[in-house]
Amino acid sequence: LRDPTCWRDLTHSTDALPALSLTQTTVKLFIDGKFVESKSDKWIDIHNPATNEVIGRVPQATKAEMDAAVASCKRSFPAWADTSVLSRQQVLLRYQQLIKENLKEIARLITLEQGKTLADAEGDVFRGLQVVEHACSVTSLLLGETMPSITKDMDLYSYRLPLGVCAGIAPFNFPAMIPLWMFPMAMVCGNTFLMKPSERVPGATMLLAKLLQDSGAPDGTLNIIHGQHEAVNFICDHPDIKAISFVGSNQAGEYIFERGSRHGKRVQANMGAKNHGVVMPDANKENTLNQLVGAAFGAAGQRCMALSTAILVGEAKKWLPELVERAKNLRVNAGDQPGADLGPLITPQAKERVCNLIDSGTKEGASILLDGRNIKPNMTCYKEEIFGPVLVVLETDTLDEAIKIVNDNPYGNGTAIFTTNGATARKYSHLVDVGQVGVNVPIPVPLPMFSFTGSRSSFRGDTNFYGKQGIQFYTQLKTITSQWKEEDATLSSPAVVMPT
Ligand code: NAD
């Protein structure tokens, strides 16, 4: 790193581990290859979720700044699109190396701003890094198709070409992985990119931008703006932005999908979830209970693929007390503290929301077997995404009843079945209407050579993130029909009939 701190006014020591602390910092914008201080008069505080202390502030970019960022993307597009695919691949190859070398520093920023444990934060960076590594296969992924001799002397072939300026809007829960689902895939295809990270966790994206610049991405190919609704509306409406990648809640995602589509853009929107883990009585009990507890409470439940509902089938209902015991043993602490299994929720408001949903559960007849709240215990909690360290446990007598529950739920992000019976696993995978299914795998997030295929209310759009689908999303086809005739085969009269 030439200057690892240029993206913010940094007054803290960079060797602050393990006691993370950061005095007030100002997050910059990244426009035309420069980290610039915003002139905005509207700023948002960034908190350390473990202490709730204010550790910095992020601007709501002004209209002029956002215009400058898009103009920079637009200006840099023709040259970047014309840069050979091998040169773009080289930038990404250097990038994956720099991310590896700086993985711990990125993770440290994630723990500081987002709250998850350091080990989990490293996983956040690592899963994003895998997408960057996948993007390095662009020379194969961008291949078009050819069909020679479709008629005499005539060949047909197609190219996958970039769209132009693309934009990304990211959530708070994976500060590195989700931005890395977006701009590396888009840029390796030849697009330029306008990124709006979550206003709660901008640090990781800023450092990732710096590393991309150091990898040789030309100035202007990636620009970063900050903000909330105004920035989102700006992205949805701007005529020079051709495609939007969104990950976050349904409330924002439905809105962005509708508004962006209305302005003629491609939009892919990964949204909320209610993921069920179906536990069959023939499952490996030890593994299953450990997997369930990890997938429900890891990252304090703030994962879109968290297993937030367990369905215990038949005799597996008897495992409930052991499930509770395992959950009791988890250690909650600040994410930078050794031995912490899970950190805090992102904000006090998020905690209040989770507590209210638990309350609604008891009011509607659910029993609380393990209550970790600091308020008195008092089934909306099933219908709504809780996004906290809460596992709702349902019971059924048969697999068919479990499948019906999962399929009746509007979300289709992920699900898992735990069983040692292949036929049961096959039946479940076949009949369940959910886009990502784990068989004895609690969080089945596909590796980047596949795509992230959440379905139903968890996704809007028709082309998924990363994998071959990601390449399709960020490219358009140009198909060329080419005829090179022998000299003596010149037409003798106009061809007025549709060629057949
Ligand atoms: P969020 O929707 O509040 O914020 C996401 C982004 O949208 C942010 O950049 C934010 O500035 C913007 N935004 C927020 N509210 C908006 C509004 N009303 N109008 C326009 N823009 C708005 O989401 P979050 O709280 O940051 O993230 C948690 C949510 O993300 C959960 O629902 C989770 O399931 C979902 N998520 C889904 C996936 C997936 O792949 N399906 C992955 C991660 C997170």
Boltz pocket constraint, residues with backbone or C-beta under 6 A from the ligand:
constraints:
  - pocket:
      binder: B
      contacts: [[A, 169], [A, 170], [A, 171], [A, 172], [A, 173], [A, 174], [A, 196], [A, 197], [A, 198], [A, 199], [A, 227], [A, 228], [A, 229], [A, 232], [A, 247], [A, 248], [A, 249], [A, 250], [A, 251], [A, 252], [A, 253], [A, 255], [A, 270], [A, 271], [A, 272], [A, 273], [A, 303], [A, 304], [A, 385], [A, 387], [A, 413], [A, 452], [A, 454], [A, 458]]
      max_distance: 6.0
